[in-house]
Amino acid sequence: MVRRIIAICLLVVAVSIAIITPVLAFTRVGTSLLGQFAPAAPTPTPTLVPFTPTPLPSPTPILTPRGQPPAIDASEAILLDADTGRILVDIHGETPRPMASTTKIMTALIAIQAADLNQVITIHQDAIDEVLLNGGSSARLVVGDQIALKDLLYGLLLPSGDDAAVAIADAISGSPSNFTHTMNLLAYRLRLFQTHYMDPDGLSSTNHYSTAYDLARLAQYAMSVPLFAQIVKTQSYTLPASGDHHSYIWKTTNLLLAGYTGSTGIKTGTTGPAGYCLVFSATRAGHHLIGALLNAHSEEQRFHDARTLLTWGFALPLLPPTP
C-alpha cells in the first residue's frame, strides 16, 4: 500500500513538471520568472588600446647664420630674413645715424595709407625751393603742375624727388612741419624707438636720424603694402603730358634693381652727414631678404655692399630653428 502511494505521488510530480515546463519556457510570465533565476551574463573585459601620441610636425628649416658675415664698407648694416624676422647680419645695427632720403619710405607710406591716391596735388614754389636752396635731389617738378598723388609717389621714390616730398607734405598736412609730426607718430606706433624725423625728405642732419635695424623693420612693413612694393621695384615711370601738367620720365636711383637678380627695391639716400645709404630687398628660391646699410663711402660701394650681404644671406644653410 505504501509503495502504491509513493508511486502515485511520483506520478503526480512528474505530470506537474511536464505541464509547468512549457509554461515557463513559452509564456511572458514564465520568461520573466526564468529571467529572475537565470545566471547573469558575464561582463566582457574591455580591450586596452595603447595610447599613440600624434607626432609633432617637423619644423620648417630656415636660413641659419654660420660663420662670420662678410666684410663691407658701410659702418652700419642689418640683414633680415623677411619670412621669419630673423636677423642674419648685424653690424652696429642699432647705432643712430642720419639716413638721408631713405626717410622717404615713411613719407610714401603715410601718403599711401592716409590720403586719397586720386587727390590732385598742385606744385608750389616751396617744393622747388627745397631743391634749389638745399641742393636736394629732384623730380624736376614745375610750379603750377597738377599731378595725382598716385603718380607723384613715383616722382618721390624713383628719382628721390625732394620737391615731390614737400609737395606731398603740403597737400596732406598743410606744411612739411605738420607732416613731420605725423611721421614721428607713426614711427612711435611701429615701435621704431631710435628713429626721429625733422622733414619729409631727409635733408636735415640735426635731430633727424634712424638706425639700420629700424629702417629694415620699416621696410619690411612697407613692402607688405602692395602699391609701395610695386613702386619701389619700378625702374622707370613715364607720366605723359596733359592739360594739367608737363610730361615726366622718372628713373630709379636704385641701381641694384638692374644689377642684382631678384632685387625688389627699395630706396637710396645720400647726404654729406649720412654718407651713401641704401635700404634694399631681394627674393630668391622663395626666400625674402631685406637689409639696410648706412654711411658707405661711395655710390658704387653701397651697391657692392648690398650685393655682398644678399649673396651671403641666400647661401646660408637651411636648418631647423633652435628653441
Residue pairs with C-beta under 8 A, 6 or more apart in sequence:
23 29
23 30
24 30
24 31
24 33
24 34
25 31
25 34
58 320
59 320
59 321
60 320
60 321
61 318
61 319
61 320
61 321
62 81
62 83
62 84
62 86
62 318
62 319
62 320
62 321
63 81
63 84
63 86
63 88
63 287
63 313
63 314
63 316
63 317
63 318
64 316
64 317
64 318
64 319
64 321
65 88
65 89
65 316
66 316
66 317
69 79
69 88
69 89
69 91
69 309
69 312
70 308
70 309
70 312
72 91
72 293
72 296
72 305
72 308
72 309
73 296
73 297
73 298
73 301
73 302
73 304
73 305
74 91
74 275
74 276
74 293
74 294
74 295
74 296
74 301
74 302
74 305
75 91
75 92
75 95
75 97
75 275
75 294
75 295
76 91
76 92
76 93
76 95
76 97
76 211
76 212
76 293
76 294
76 295
77 89
77 90
77 91
77 92
77 93
77 212
77 291
77 292
77 293
77 294
77 305
77 309
78 87
78 89
78 90
78 91
78 93
78 211
78 212
78 213
78 215
78 216
78 291
78 292
78 293
79 87
79 88
79 89
79 216
79 289
79 290
79 291
79 309
79 310
79 312
79 313
80 86
80 87
80 88
80 216
80 217
80 220
80 289
80 290
80 291
81 87
81 88
81 287
81 288
81 289
81 313
82 220
82 223
82 281
82 288
82 289
82 290
83 287
83 288
84 321
85 220
87 93
87 213
88 289
88 313
88 316
89 291
89 309
89 312
89 313
90 213
91 212
92 212
93 211
93 212
93 213
93 216
94 194
94 211
94 212
94 213
95 211
95 212
96 194
96 209
96 210
96 211
97 209
97 210
97 211
97 274
97 294
97 295
98 202
98 205
98 208
98 209
98 271
98 273
98 274
99 202
99 208
99 209
99 210
99 215
99 269
99 274
99 277
99 294
100 202
100 203
100 269
100 270
100 271
100 274
100 277
101 137
101 160
101 162
101 201
101 202
101 267
101 268
101 269
101 270
101 271
101 277
102 202
102 210
102 215
102 267
102 268
102 269
102 277
102 278
102 279
102 292
103 197
103 199
103 200
103 201
103 202
103 208
103 210
103 269
104 156
104 157
104 160
104 165
104 200
104 201
104 202
104 267
104 269
105 215
105 218
105 219
105 222
105 266
105 267
105 279
106 183
106 186
106 187
106 197
106 218
107 156
107 165
107 168
107 169
107 179
107 183
107 200
107 201
108 153
108 156
108 157
108 222
108 228
108 231
109 186
109 218
109 221
109 222
109 225
109 228
110 172
110 179
110 182
110 183
110 186
111 149
111 153
111 156
111 168
111 172
112 153
112 225
112 227
112 228
113 225
114 172
114 182
115 149
115 171
115 172
116 149
117 148
117 149
117 150
117 227
118 148
118 149
118 150
119 148
119 149
119 171
120 146
120 147
120 148
120 149
120 244
121 146
121 147
121 148
121 149
121 152
121 167
121 168
121 170
121 171
122 144
122 145
122 146
122 167
122 171
123 141
123 142
123 143
123 144
123 145
123 146
123 147
123 163
123 167
124 143
124 167
124 170
125 143
126 166
126 170
127 141
127 143
127 163
127 164
127 166
127 167
127 170
128 141
128 143
128 163
130 136
130 162
130 163
130 165
130 166
130 201
130 203
131 137
131 138
131 161
131 162
131 163
134 162
134 203
136 162
136 163
136 201
136 203
137 159
137 160
137 161
137 162
137 253
137 270
138 159
138 161
138 162
138 163
139 152
139 155
139 156
139 159
139 161
139 163
139 164
139 248
139 250
140 159
140 161
140 163
140 248
141 147
141 155
141 161
141 163
141 164
141 167
141 248
142 245
142 246
145 244
145 245
145 246
146 244
146 245
147 155
147 239
147 244
147 245
149 168
149 171
150 227
151 239
152 164
152 167
152 168
153 164
153 168
153 227
153 231
154 231
154 234
154 237
154 239
154 250
155 161
155 163
155 164
155 239
155 248
155 250
156 164
156 165
156 168
157 231
157 232
157 252
157 267
158 231
158 234
158 235
158 236
158 237
158 250
158 251
158 252
158 253
159 250
159 251
159 252
159 253
160 253
160 267
160 268
160 269
161 250
162 201
162 203
165 176
165 199
165 200
165 201
166 176
166 200
166 201
168 179
168 200
169 175
169 176
169 178
169 179
169 180
169 200
170 176
170 179
172 179
172 182
173 179
173 181
173 182
176 199
176 200
179 200
180 197
180 198
180 199
180 200
183 197
183 200
184 196
184 197
187 195
187 196
187 197
187 214
187 218
190 217
190 218
190 221
192 210
192 214
192 217
192 218
193 214
194 209
194 210
194 211
194 213
194 214
195 209
195 210
195 211
195 214
195 215
195 218
196 207
196 208
196 209
196 210
197 208
198 204
198 206
198 207
198 208
199 208
202 208
202 269
202 271
202 274
203 271
205 271
205 272
205 273
205 274
210 218
211 294
212 291
212 292
212 293
212 294
213 292
215 279
215 292
215 294
216 279
216 290
216 291
216 292
219 265
219 266
219 267
219 279
219 281
219 290
219 292
220 290
222 228
222 229
222 266
223 229
223 232
223 264
223 265
223 266
223 281
223 290
229 264
229 265
232 254
232 264
232 265
232 266
232 267
233 257
233 263
233 264
233 265
234 252
235 251
235 252
235 257
235 258
236 249
236 250
236 251
236 252
237 249
237 250
238 247
238 248
238 249
238 250
239 245
239 247
239 248
239 249
239 250
240 247
241 247
253 268
254 263
254 265
254 266
254 267
254 268
254 278
254 280
255 299
255 303
256 263
256 278
256 280
256 282
256 303
256 306
256 307
257 263
257 264
257 265
259 303
259 307
260 282
260 303
260 306
260 307
260 310
261 284
262 282
262 283
262 284
262 310
263 280
263 281
263 282
264 281
264 282
264 283
265 279
265 280
265 281
266 279
266 280
266 281
266 290
267 278
267 279
268 276
268 277
268 278
268 302
269 276
269 277
269 278
269 279
270 276
270 277
270 299
274 294
274 295
275 294
275 295
275 296
275 297
276 295
276 296
276 297
276 298
276 299
276 301
276 302
277 292
277 293
277 294
277 295
277 296
277 302
278 292
278 293
278 296
278 302
278 303
278 305
278 306
279 290
279 291
279 292
280 290
280 291
280 292
280 293
280 306
280 310
281 288
281 289
281 290
281 291
282 288
282 289
282 310
282 314
283 289
284 314
285 314
287 314
289 310
289 313
289 314
291 306
291 309
291 310
291 313
293 302
293 305
293 306
293 309
296 302
296 305
